[in-house]
Amino acid sequence: MNKFAQTIFLGVSIALLSTGCTKINSFDPSSPKINHNLEVVDSNSIKSIPDITSIAFEWKKVEDPNIVGYNFYRANMHKDGRQLLLVKEIANKYTTHYVDEDLEPNTKYLYQITARAQDGSESKSTTAYQAQTLPRLEAVSFVQSLSDLPNRIKLIWRPHSNQRISYYQVQKLDTDNNKWKKLANVEGRLNIEYIDSNLGNNERFTYRIVAFTHDDIASMPSEAVSAGTKPLPIGPVNLTATVNQPKKIVLNWGLSPTEDVVKYEIHRSAFSKFGYGKIYETENNTTTSFIDVLENDGKEYYYKVYSVDDDLLRSTSDVEGVRGISLTKPAKPVMTLAQIQGDKAILNWKAADNRAISFNVYKKTKIGFLNYKTTKFTDIKALRFEDRDIIGGVEYKYTIQANDEYGLMSEETDSANLILPKREVIE
């Protein structure tokens, strides 16, 4: 044996002492065509080195010139018992090493080797050789999940102690069928963090970590950990909107009980169920009112006020909008009398509601075919108006308007048309 071969066998022998591989009685496979004249592989020359999913073998070359290669037979002792199957045909008799791969971790296997002639016949087999794959790598020893993050869950773990680890697989429990599913791979033994993003609010999930070697051998799974995403902040309480303020709607609300609320957003819509858009946000979390200044009287809007926390999560929009209305115009007066008495025009009316504090009278004097000159009389407290500044034969139109305490003016009444008859001139 040359020095190189001696070195290999020495290394293998040392490995065998540490792995506990043993040899047991042989038995002949039933299907091969046995040629008893062929040289048999030396059973004592077989050595092996186990790994987690593979076992490496070495043996002494057969010198018989009729031999062209070798056949490897294997049985899984946990499943097959001693029923061996051909797993590898080695074409070159000078090949004396073979790695049996895709095995199950921590499993005992039986092997037998035959020498193969050119015509396909085989020698008697070696005695049965028992070898056992190594156990799976131990699990990642520490995994922690961080809850109450906005729409995400953060996972951190301790680096695996085995230097062969190449990456980690983050697995997530599918609660619908109670199965683990791959979520992501994290490359590198020292990369020990993953963030599961784009999740819903106030949802809970379960995770585990599996470490993989560079040749994709999986460790035992870590302990499962669970975590939940941050819930939405609670919205403000007791939102109210005024219906009696002139040119504005005033909103008031109570503070949200959520501690990390930083501000409030006011949304408005002309409809109660949809169409809301943000019109204002407060500068702090202590503001509890807002004035929506409007140009129109009797303008109706619906409002929602949202809490916003320090992660910019906003309270649910699944709340009823609160209706507010700017103060409507006062009701227009009811004209009860409009006539010429003597040389003056007389108007009487009554208020249509209790908001009127004064009245306006509009006088339109006809000055052409379709042209009128308008004169406005204001701050009339009585319910009667007399106009002596009229000329016989000229058409006048009168309307009345109510004013309230806020300066809102009602619509004008229908016009009353009056004409003072011309006096006849007696010569």
Buried (B, 14 or more C-beta within 10 A) or exposed (E): EEEEEEEBBEEBEEBBEEBEBEBEEBEEBEEBEBBEEBBBBEBEBBBBBBBBBBBBBBBBBBEBEBBBBBBBBBBBEEEEEEEBEBBBEBEEBEEBEBEBEEBBBEBBBBBBBBBBBEEEBBBBBBBBBBBBBBEBBEBBEBBEBEEEBBBBBBBBBEBBEEEBBBBBBBBBBEEEEEEBEEBEEBEEBEEBEBEBEEBEBEEEBBBBBBBBBEEEBBBEBBEBBEBBBBBBBBBBEEBBBBBEBBBBBBBBBEBBEBEBBBBBBBBBBEEBEEEBEEBBBBEEBEEBEBEBEBEEBEBBBBBBBBBBBEEEBBBBEEEEBBEBBBBBBBBBBEBEEBEBEEEBBBBBBEBBEEBBBBBBBBBBBBEEEEEEEEEEBEEBEEBEBEBEEBEEEEEBBBBBBBBBEBEBBBEBBEBBEBBBEEEEEEE
